[in-house]
Amino acid sequence: MNLKIERVEVFGVAMPLVMEFKNAYLSKSVVKSAVVRVTATGGVVGYGNIDPTPGYSKETIEDSLKMLQAKLAPAVIGMDPTNIHRLTAKMDAVVADFYDAKATIDMACTDLSARVAGMPVYTYLGGAVKDRLMFNAWISIQSPENAAKETADWQKKGFKSCKIKVGGDIYADRDRIKAVREACGPEFNIRIDANAGYDADTSIKLAELVAPYNLQLFEQPVPADDIAGMARVRKAANAVGVPIMADESVIDHASLINIIRMDAADIVKVKVMKQGGFLNTRRMIATAEAAGIRCVVGHGFGLGVNTMAEIMLAATSSNVIDGLECVGPLKTKEDIVTQKLDLSKGSIALPDGPGLGVTLDDAQLAKFKFEVK
């Protein structure tokens, strides 16, 4: 079938969250997203979606929407949506970075291609190695008592792990982590995430303080560009049994290679959005695996399309650790797909396709419309 991209529609969405979420960067009660619908020859469609977080993502949602509308969408008109290699090269020639924005088109064209092939995206990517996906709960910066209660509630629902946000005061962090461990017992996996909020010395001290609580990982302890500092934290943290995960520091393939060369992380976190699409993310997971480094997958504020993309990607690799962090549907009041994902029990059976197995809801797109001024 000789397919050509005929139309790329770009939508801005502002989706209310079920509550206010606080990390080292900010507090947020709304997630602003970009949604793309690619239509090719014969009316076949595919969907893409990104949800940049202020302070975390390099470009703002306004930047991404403008880049999509003005440059990236026009650049791919007339191209073959099934040839992701050429699409990626074309977009890279248009602009050097803007990985988030590029991911929407990669995601939509992969979805479209799998739909045309009549199979789920995970089959199109080579096949699933996991039939059931586990999810990771999250605990924002709050009192030890509230953190313990909230985590115990997630555990009762079926979650086997959680991520606790840390930042601002390492002793308050220690007390929050201690309370959660005591509430949930020794078998429950605990991750902590500083969102690049501490320097190396402070992170080392925090790792020493929380070592007795048997952490699964300590995510992004230092600023994204301080790879030497993260390597120092890793060496000290490993000495007390705390693995280090890089997240904000991992953008393109070169940044991953630099982390590997400097022995700066035990684990790396990848996201279809952050890495620029399925193609780049799969390549980086393979590189990490070759270096003996495992991966965590998931963007915590993704809408239904982005969330399903990460679920289906994660299902294709045994190098991805159980406890996906793509739990956006638990945080949003509504969604832009016709059937919102139910992740409330901490796991789901691998969804069927074809494609990403979701359909955009035009009424919801209109209801939560967000325009760039």
N, C-alpha and C positions, 0 to 999 in steps of 0.2 A: 504494500500500500504506500503510495507516494504522498506523504503528509507534508503540509506546510502550515506554519503558524499564520493565522489570518487576523487574530485579534488578541490583544492583551489588555484586560480590564484591571484597574488598580483601585482598591477601596481602602479608605482609612476607617478604622473602627476604634471606639472608646468604650470598653466593656467594664462595668462596675464589678468590684470584687466583693466577696461575701463579708469581708472585714478589712481592717487596716493591717498591712504587713510591714514589719520593721526589720531592716538589716543594717549593716555598717554604712550603707550609702544613704538611705532615705526611708521614709514611710510612704506607702502607696495604697490608695483605695480604688484606683482605676488602672487598667492596663490598656495602653494604646498600641494598636496593631496595624500592620499592613496585610491586606488580603489580595491575592492575584487569581484571576481566572483566565487561563489560556484556552483559546478556541482554535482548533486546526481544521483542515480540510474535512468536509462532511459533517461538521458540527460537533466533533468529539472535543471533550473538555478535560482540563486538569486543574487542580487547585494548589496554591501555595500560600503560606501564612508565616509571618514573623511577628515577634512581640518584644522589641528592644526594651531593655531596662535602663533608665537614666543612671549614669555613673558606672554602669557595667559595660554597656555596648559603646563602641567607639563613635558610631553615628546615632543621632537622635532619630526618633520615628519620623519627624518632619523631614530630616535629611534623606532618609530612606525613601519616603513617599515621593519627594521631589526627584530623586535620582531615577526611580522607577518610571515615573510619568514622563520625564523630560528626555532621558537617554536610554535606559536599559530596555524598556518595553519597545520603543521604536526600533532599536538595534536588532531585535530578534524576529521582527515581522518578516515572513517569507522563508524562515529557516526551518529545517527539519526538526520537530520537537523530540524525535527519538534519538538524535545524535547529540548527547549531552557533552561529549568532548568538544565538538565544534561550538556549541552554545556557550560553554564555559570560556573557550578561547576568545570568542567574540565579545563577551561581557568583560573579560579581563583587558581586552584591547580598548574598550570604552572607558574604563576607570580601573585604577590599580587596586583599590580596596573595596569598601562597601560590600563586604561579604554577606551581611544580613540581607540587603536588598537583592543581591544575586541569588541568594538561597530561595527566594520566593519563586523565581523562574525555573531554577533547577528542580525544585520540589514539584511545581505544577507540571512540568514537562515529563518528569518521571511518573507522576500520577497518571497523566494522559497516556503515556506509552504503555503502562501496565494495563490500563483500561482497554486499550486497543488490543492488547495481547490476551485479554480475558482472564487475567490472573491478579492476585494481590501483589502489592509492591514488594513484599518480602520474597515472594517466589520469583518475581522479575529480577531481584537483586541476587538470586542464586539459591534461595531456599532458607527456610527457618530452621534453626537448631534448638529453639525453645518453643514449647507449645503453650506455656503459661508464663505471663509476665508479672513480676512482683514490683511493687511501688514503695517509695520511701516517703514517709510523713515528714513534716517540717514543723519546727518550733521557732517562733520569732523571739527577739530579745524581750524578755519579760521576767517577772519574779520567779524564783525557784519553785514556789508553791504552785503557781499557775502553769509553769512549764511541766512540772511533774504530773499534774492532773490531766493536762491536755495530751501528753504523750501516753499516759495510761489509757485514755479514751481511744486513741488511735490503735493501741495494742489490742484492746478488746474487740475492735472492729476487724482485726486480722492483719494489721501491719506488723512486719518483723523488724523494721528499722526506722530511724528518723534522723533528720539533720537539725542540729541546734545552731541557730545563729549566735555568733559571739562578736564582741566589739565594745570598746569604750572602757572597760574595767575587767582585767583578767581575773580578779578575785570574785567579782559578781558572776563572771563566766564560769568559774570553777564551781561556785555554789549551785548554779543552774544545772550544770552537767551532773554533779553529785546527786542532786534531787531526782533527776530523771533516771539515773542508774538505779537508785534505791527503789524507785517506784516501779521499774519495769523488769528488774532482775538481770542476771548475768548473761542470758542467752540473747537478749535484745541488742541489735546492732545500733551503735550511736556514732554518728558523724558530726563534726563541728565545722563551721564555715565562718571565717573572718572577713570574707569579701575584700581581701587585700587591705584590711584596716589597721594592721599592726606592723611595726618594724621587726627586723629579725631578732633582736635581743628580747623584745617583749614576747614574741611568738615562742621563743625557746623557753622562756619562763612559764608561759601558759602550758606548753606541752608537758613540762615537768609537773605542774600543778595537777593536770588532769590525767596523767599516766595511770594512776590507780584505778581509773574508771573504764579501762579496757576499750579504747576508741577503735572503731573500724578505720577512720581516717580523719585527718585535719586538713581542711580545704583552704587553699589560697591564703596562707598566713601573712604574706607580705605584698607590697605593691607589685603590679603586673610586670614591670620592667626590671625588678630586682631579682634576677635569676641567681646571681651569686649569693644574695641573702637567703633565698629559698633553699639553695644547696646547703648553706650553713645550718639552716633550721632543720632540714631533713636529716643531716648527720647527727645533730644533737637529739632530735625527736626520736629517731630510730634507736638510739642508745637506750631510751626509756620505753620503747615498744609502741611508738605512735607513728603510723605511716602518714606521709604527706601527699596531698593531691593538688596538682596545678589545675586552675580553671581559667581565670582572667589572663594568665600568661600564655595560654594556648590559643593562638589565632589561626595562623597559616602553617604550612608544613615546615617552613624554616624555623618558626618558633618552637615547634615540637622537637625538631632535631637538636636545637640549642639546649633545650631542657634535658634531652637524653645525654648529650655530650657532657653537660655539667653535673650529671647525677643529681638533678634538682628535685625529682619527684618519684614516688613509688607508684603513683596512679595519675592518670590525666582524665579530665572531664571534657567531653566533646558534645556538641549540639549541632544538629542539622542547620540551624539558623546561624550560629556563630562561625562555623567553618565554611559557610558559603554553599551548602547544598549536600545532597547525598553523595555525589562523586568525591568531593574533597574529604568529607567525613569518613567515608569507607576507606579511602587511602590512608588517612591518618590513624584509624583504628588498626589497620594492618601494620603500619610502621611501628606503632606502640607495641603491638603484640610481638613483632620481631625483636624488639629491644627488651622483651620481658616485662613490659609495663601494662597493667590492666587498665580498663576504661570504665568510667561511669558515664551514662548518657542521660540527658534530660534538661529541659528548660522549664523552670517552675511556674512560669506565668503564661504558657502557651495556650492559645485557643485550640479548638478541636482539630483543625487541619495540621498545625505544627505538632500537636501532641501525638496524633496518629502517625505522622511521619517518623517521629523518634521511636515510638513503640515498634513499628515495623522494621526500622533499621536495627534496633537493638536485638530483635529476634534473630537476626542473621549472623550474629557473632558470639561465640563462646567466650571471647575475651572481655565481653561486657559484664560487669558485676551485677548480680541481682539487686533490686532496689532502685528501679528507674526513678529519676527525679522529674520526669515530665508529668506533673500532677496539676497542671493549670485548670482542668475542668473541676477540680475540687475547690478552687479558689475563686472562680468566676460565678457571678449570679446566673448568667445565661451563656449562650454560645452563638456562633454564626453558622453552625451546621444543623441539619434538620433533626438529628438525634444526638443529644449530648452524651458523652462517654460517662459511664458510672464506674468510678475507681474507688468507691467508698469502702470496699472490703479489703483493699490492699493488694488485690491481684485480679487479673482477668485472663480468660482464655484468649489466645491469639485470634484477633478478629479476622473475618473473611473479607475479601475484596469484592469486586475487582478494584484495582488501583489502591487508593488509601481507604476505600470503603466508607467515605463520607460524602455528603452532598451539601453545597452551600445553600443557606436559607436567605433568599433575597429580601424577605420581610425583615429579618434580623439585621442584615447589612444596612438597610435603610433606617431601622430603629436606632442603631448605635453608631450612625454615621459620624465620622470625624474628618473635617476638612482642614487642609493646610492653608494658612493665610499668608 
